[in-house]
Amino acid sequence: MKNLFITGGSGLLGSKFEYLAGDRYDITVTHHKNPVPNSISFNITDEKDVLEKISALNPDLVVHSAAMTNVDYCEDHPDEAWKLNVTGTENIARACEKTGSKLIYVSTDFVFDGERGMYREEDETSPLGHYALTKLKGEEVIQKYDVNYAVARVSVLYGWHHRMNFVTWVIDELKNGRNINIVTDQYNSPTLADNAAEAILKLFELDKTGIYHTAGGERVNRFDFAVNIADVFELDPNLINSIESTNFVQKAKRPKDSSLDINKIERDTGMKMMGTVEGLEYMKKIME
Ligand SMILES: NC(=O)c1ccc[n+]([C@@H]2O[C@H](COP(=O)([O-])OP(=O)(O)OC[C@H]3O[C@@H](n4cnc5c(N)ncnc54)[C@H](OP(=O)(O)O)[C@@H]3O)[C@@H](O)[C@H]2O)c1
């Protein structure tokens, strides 16, 4: 059985691999501060820890999903964000070079400035904030090593997880009858974490290399996405107020439209990236 090592196994995306593919792969998932069943403790900023654990397991694939993902926190703590998202990623790449493991690095739609939308893999990057910059530098740093790598860019991840994400937060707020303000002028390609994990596994199985947009199959703004959530989960859409981002102060600048073109992943793997309603319906189905 092939052996997979998932950094950030306690995070939203990293938590999906065991459930999706635990029957066909030997999967090791890691945590940093929040253990989950069968996870091992791992700190990507500790070069020695990274090298020892990856060398001991000698995995066929390392999915590097661990990161500092709080965009506003990264803006306020640039050195900490760099240490995790760039130096930590370099530690992983160096270890993969030693073991000969394939490396799939999970990146973000925020590498683009969002002036245009529906970005393709070869489009010019231009990160707006520090989180985005560190994720882009992570993409670049792995290329310095002699590693068989792919980059999987995702966008607004959602799915069931013990920590809240946009979808589970909207469900919770609406269920409790609370009004929420959601922006109409930020577009992304919301990505069901389960679907992105499947795409990453396909990239491994087909030994694809280079950059892939493993995101949702639909460009949507946050407000419409929230209304979709209300519709699918039969909650009250009237509780959702539309606002513009100029009325909503956030520390880090966000791209206006960082939606991703997913033709390449669909063409090269034959798989389908789910649209928004399809992804939400999948969530509803597995909840029942
Ligand atoms: N969430 C999104 O909307 C989004 C959008 C675009 C791209 N991405 C990218 O997708 C990937 C997965 O995101 P996610 O939302 O699933 O992440 P997440 O739920 O925020 O989880 C982050 C993971 O990183 C781990 N981690 C933090 N510090 C660490 C350290 N020093 N050493 C080792 N592990 C550490 C955390 O472990 P503990 O919890 O155990 O401390 C957790 O497992 C990330 O690379 C992110 O940049 C996410």
PDBQT file of the ligand as one rigid body, heavy atoms in Angstrom, charges set to zero:
ROOT
HETATM    1  N1  LIG A 301      -9.328  27.992   4.156  1.00  0.00    +0.000 N 
HETATM    2  C1  LIG A 301      -9.405  28.560   2.965  1.00  0.00    +0.000 C 
HETATM    3  O1  LIG A 301     -10.424  29.166   2.597  1.00  0.00    +0.000 OA
HETATM    4  C2  LIG A 301      -8.227  28.487   2.019  1.00  0.00    +0.000 A 
HETATM    5  C3  LIG A 301      -8.290  29.186   0.811  1.00  0.00    +0.000 A 
HETATM    6  C4  LIG A 301      -7.215  29.109  -0.068  1.00  0.00    +0.000 A 
HETATM    7  C5  LIG A 301      -6.108  28.326   0.266  1.00  0.00    +0.000 A 
HETATM    8  N2  LIG A 301      -6.068  27.666   1.455  1.00  0.00    +0.000 N 
HETATM    9  C6  LIG A 301      -4.883  26.843   1.764  1.00  0.00    +0.000 C 
HETATM   10  O2  LIG A 301      -5.329  25.520   1.936  1.00  0.00    +0.000 OA
HETATM   11  C7  LIG A 301      -4.551  24.850   2.939  1.00  0.00    +0.000 C 
HETATM   12  C8  LIG A 301      -5.470  24.201   3.945  1.00  0.00    +0.000 C 
HETATM   13  O3  LIG A 301      -6.260  25.206   4.572  1.00  0.00    +0.000 OA
HETATM   14  P1  LIG A 301      -7.286  24.822   5.744  1.00  0.00    +0.000 P 
HETATM   15  O4  LIG A 301      -8.320  25.897   5.788  1.00  0.00    +0.000 OA
HETATM   16  O5  LIG A 301      -7.676  23.397   5.613  1.00  0.00    +0.000 OA
HETATM   17  O6  LIG A 301      -6.333  24.997   7.009  1.00  0.00    +0.000 OA
HETATM   18  P2  LIG A 301      -6.767  25.124   8.534  1.00  0.00    +0.000 P 
HETATM   19  O7  LIG A 301      -8.063  24.424   8.750  1.00  0.00    +0.000 OA
HETATM   20  O8  LIG A 301      -6.628  26.543   8.946  1.00  0.00    +0.000 OA
HETATM   21  O9  LIG A 301      -5.634  24.277   9.245  1.00  0.00    +0.000 OA
HETATM   22  C9  LIG A 301      -4.305  24.682   9.276  1.00  0.00    +0.000 C 
HETATM   23  C10 LIG A 301      -3.471  23.476   9.649  1.00  0.00    +0.000 C 
HETATM   24  O10 LIG A 301      -2.108  23.865   9.779  1.00  0.00    +0.000 OA
HETATM   25  C11 LIG A 301      -1.605  23.278  10.973  1.00  0.00    +0.000 C 
HETATM   26  N3  LIG A 301      -0.480  24.042  11.493  1.00  0.00    +0.000 N 
HETATM   27  C12 LIG A 301      -0.482  25.315  11.951  1.00  0.00    +0.000 A 
HETATM   28  N4  LIG A 301       0.751  25.639  12.390  1.00  0.00    +0.000 NA
HETATM   29  C13 LIG A 301       1.550  24.550  12.190  1.00  0.00    +0.000 A 
HETATM   30  C14 LIG A 301       2.913  24.246  12.444  1.00  0.00    +0.000 A 
HETATM   31  N5  LIG A 301       3.768  25.148  12.985  1.00  0.00    +0.000 N 
HETATM   32  N6  LIG A 301       3.374  23.016  12.123  1.00  0.00    +0.000 NA
HETATM   33  C15 LIG A 301       2.557  22.090  11.573  1.00  0.00    +0.000 A 
HETATM   34  N7  LIG A 301       1.252  22.310  11.320  1.00  0.00    +0.000 NA
HETATM   35  C16 LIG A 301       0.756  23.532  11.618  1.00  0.00    +0.000 A 
HETATM   36  C17 LIG A 301      -2.788  23.295  11.914  1.00  0.00    +0.000 C 
HETATM   37  O11 LIG A 301      -2.567  22.393  12.987  1.00  0.00    +0.000 OA
HETATM   38  P3  LIG A 301      -3.320  22.569  14.430  1.00  0.00    +0.000 P 
HETATM   39  O12 LIG A 301      -4.715  23.035  14.143  1.00  0.00    +0.000 OA
HETATM   40  O13 LIG A 301      -3.266  21.165  14.986  1.00  0.00    +0.000 OA
HETATM   41  O14 LIG A 301      -2.519  23.548  15.220  1.00  0.00    +0.000 OA
HETATM   42  C18 LIG A 301      -3.885  22.833  10.959  1.00  0.00    +0.000 C 
HETATM   43  O15 LIG A 301      -3.850  21.427  10.818  1.00  0.00    +0.000 OA
HETATM   44  C19 LIG A 301      -3.611  25.903   3.498  1.00  0.00    +0.000 C 
HETATM   45  O16 LIG A 301      -2.349  25.715   2.939  1.00  0.00    +0.000 OA
HETATM   46  C20 LIG A 301      -4.208  27.231   3.056  1.00  0.00    +0.000 C 
HETATM   47  O17 LIG A 301      -3.222  28.216   2.876  1.00  0.00    +0.000 OA
HETATM   48  C21 LIG A 301      -7.099  27.724   2.331  1.00  0.00    +0.000 A 
ENDROOT
TORSDOF 0
